[in-house]
Amino acid sequence: MNEKLKYSVAGHLFCIETPDRARTTGIMPNYTPFRVENSSGDDFLFSLRGHREVHLPEFPPDDTMEWNGVDYRVYHSPEGMVVSMRQGEKEHRFFAPADWKEVVCDLSFTDKNEAVFLNSFLRLAFGVTSILANRTIKIHASVTELNGKALVFLGKSGTGKSTHSRLWREFVPDCTLLNDDEPLIRVFEDEPVRVYGAPWSGSTACFRNASAEVAAFVHLHQSSENRLTKLKSIEALSSLYTSAAVLRSDVENKNRVLDVVAAVLQRVPVYRLDCRPDYEAVSLTRSLLS
């Protein structure tokens, strides 16, 4: 008989129905800080069940992509969405109905070789479902927290987000790294915008079940001089939207992400930091948390 493993990420519940809780937990240690034994109700974003046969549709995929060594093929139909994931010679498939409530896949949840597929799909499923009714988006960023407030550093891969966060920890006492790759931004009706840690943090093992109020977004650009500039509305929108995770083949998903980004920008400023990797650059962004 299957048992439910429950997880809470950014305040949202999801579960995995597994035949072996210990083995499933063992192949996904990055989720351990987010595990919950008890929860008030079972209003899950989604539940994931394994040992199901998932057939590919008889039409070409609507989207293909590669992420962290995994090749994805995405198929849409009126019944829902099929996702095929391939790494080398191994392939696994998932099916999500239109409401995403009960997702099935062909994984056993007991084989450590399934870890990359399970982790990749949970990342995708959470990114899609958390925005449907809960105004939460996943972005590509590094987050530094100090005294309950956070700076979210944006930028293309290789522009120095992780480096700037590291320099903050070197030069600013008591600051901490909240997430180094895929934090979550959540908008509330009458509260400040918050950023949350996640079970996904790129190559940095920073899986913190914690959150902070977002003080500002800072888009980094490598430069020979240090200069901090507040972005105007259109530039700010472009900066944050291009940093957000979107399902390219799903117009509704893209529109919902855009709506959340617009709501965030009504409350939180976005800056451009042209910078060198040095103390002076940190001192400029330090002023945003005064």
N, C-alpha and C positions, 0 to 999 in steps of 0.2 A: 504494500500500500504506500502511495506517495505521501510525503510530508511537505509542508510549505516552509521555505526559507524566505523570511520577510526582510526587506531592506527599505530604509528611509533616506532619500537623497534630496537635499534642498527642501525638506519637509514633505516630499511626495513618496508614497508607498508603492512598491511593486513586489512581486514574489516569483519564486521559482518552485515548481512542484517536482520534487526529486525523490528517487527511491532510496537515496543514501545521503543524509544531511552532512555527515562528517566528510565524505569523499568530495561532495560538491563544494563544501566550504574550503577544503584543502586545495582545490584547483583554482580558486579565485580569492586569494588572500587580500587583495586590494579592496575587497568589499567588506572585510571584517569590521572596520570601524563604523559601517553604516547598517550593520545588522541589528534588527530589533526582535525581541522575543515576544513582546506583547504590544498590541496597538489597539487604539480605540476604533473598532470597526475594521472592515476589510475593503475599504474603498480604494482599490488598487488602480494605479494608472494602467497597469497590465499585469497579467499572469503569464508565465512561460511554462509550457509543458513539452516534454521530450518524447522520444521513441515513437514519433509519428512520421509516416512517409509523406513527403512533400514533392509534388510533381511540378516540373517547369511548364509554363504555358506554351502553346504551340505558335507563339508569335515572338518577334525579336524583343529584346529588353528595351525599356524606355530610357534607361540610363546605365552607363558603365562607369566605374571609377576604381582607383587604387588608393588604399590608405593603409599605411604601416605594414606593407608587404602582403596585404590581402586584396584580392580582386573581387569587386562586387558587380553583380548584375541585378537590376531592379526591374520588376514587372508589375504593372498596374492593371487591374481589372475591376469590374463592378463589385466583385465579391471581396476584394481586398488587394493585398500586396504580397508578392513572393520575392524573397531576397536569396540569391545564391552567392555564397562566399567561397572562394578558392584560394588556397595557399599551396603552391607546389602541386603535388598530385592529389591533395585532399580537398574535398568539396563538401560543404554542408548547406542545408536549405532551411528557410523559415517561411512561415505563412502567417500574415497578420490580417484579420478580417477588417472590414471598413471602420469599425469602432475601436479596434486595437485592444479590446478587453481580454480576449483569450487567444494568445499567440501560441503557435505550435512549431516544433522543429524536429529534426532527426537526430539530435544529440542525445547521449545517454546521461550526461551530467556527472559521470563517474570516471571518465578517462582524462588524464592530465593533458593529453594531446589535443583535447577539445578546447583548452583554455582560451586560445586566441580567437576562436570562433564565438564562443560564449561571450567573452568580453566585448568583442566587436559588435555583436548584435544587441547586447544590453545597452551599449552606448547609443546605437542607432535608435532603438526602441524608446529609450528615455528621452532622447532629443526630439522625437516626433510627438510623443504623448504628453510631455510636460508642458507643451505650449497650447494644447487643445483647449484646456479650460483653466490653466493655472498661470499663464503669463510668465513662463520661465524659459530662458534661452541658454544654450551652451555657446561659449565663445572661445576663440583661440587667443589666449592671454596668459600673462603671469601676474599673480596677485600678491601684493605685500600689505600686511596688516599692522597697525599700530594703535593701541588703545581703543580697539573696537571699530576703527575706521580703516578703509582700504583704498589703495591706489591700484587700478587695473591697467597694466601695461600692455598695449596692443602693438602689432607690427607683424610684418612678414617673417617667416622663419629665417633665422640668421641675422636679424637686425639688432639683437641684443636685449630681448626681454628678460631672459633668465639672468644675463649678466647684470642688468640694472637692478634686478631684485637681489642678486647676490651682493652688489655694492651697497645696497640699502642695509643689509644685515651686517656688513662690515663697518659701516660708518654711523648707523643710527641705532643706539641702544634700545633693546626690548622689542624691536620689530620682528615679525615672523613671516614666513612664507605660507600662504594659505593654499595656493595651487600654482603649478608651474606650466600648465598647458591647456586644460579644458575646464575652467571654472564655470559656474552657473550663475546667471543674473536673474533675479526674481523681482517682479514689480508687485507691490501691494497697493490696496486702495487708499489707505490713509496713513501709510508708514513710509519711511525712507526706502529707496532701492537697496537691495542687499545682494552681496556676492557670497556664494557658497563653495566650499571644497567639494570634491567629487572623487569617485573611485578611478578616475582617469586623470593622469598628470604627466603624460609623455614619458620621457626617459628619467624623470625625477620621481623618486618614490615619496611623494607627498600626498597622502590619501587622508586628509583631515575632514572629519565630520564637524565642521565649524563654519561660522559665517561672520560677516562684518558689514557695516554700512558703507556703501560706495561713496567716497568723497569726490573722485574724479576718474575719468579715463584719460590715459596718456599714450598717444601714438608715437612710437619711437622711430627716429630716422638717424642713421649714422652720419656724422658730420665732423669737420675739423674744429668746429666751435660749438659752444653750448648756448642754446636759445630756446626759451619756452614761450609758446604762442597759443592763445585761446582760439579755438576754431569757431568759425561762423556756422550757422545752422546746416547748410547744405554739406559743407566739408565734414562736420561732425556726424551727420547722418551717414555719409559714405564711409567714414572711418569705422563706425561701429557696425554697420550692416555688413560690410565686407569681412569683418572679423567674426561674425556669427555663423554658426553651423546651420545650413539649410539643406533640405532635400531638393536637389535641383529639378527633379522630374515631377515635383508636386507643387503646383501653383498655389494651392490653398496654404501649404506649409510656408512657402516663401512670403505670402501676404501676411500671415500671422506673425512671422518673425519681424517683418517690417513694422507692423503695428506695435509690437513690444519695444522695438528700438525707438520708435517715435515717442512712446510713453516714457521710456528711460530718459530721453534727451530733454523732456520737459522739466526734469528734476536734477539732472547731473550734468556738469560741464565736461567738455572734451578738449584736450590740449594736444598740441604737437610739440614734441621735444626733439630738436636737433641736438645731437650730443656726442661727446666723447665718453669713453668708459672711465670716468674719474669722479672725484669727490664733488667738484663743482656741479656736475650734472645732477647728482643726488641732492645737493643743496637747493637746486631750483625746484625739484619736485617735492622736496621736504616742505616747502612753503605752502603746498596745497593741503597739508594736514594740520595747519596751525589752528 
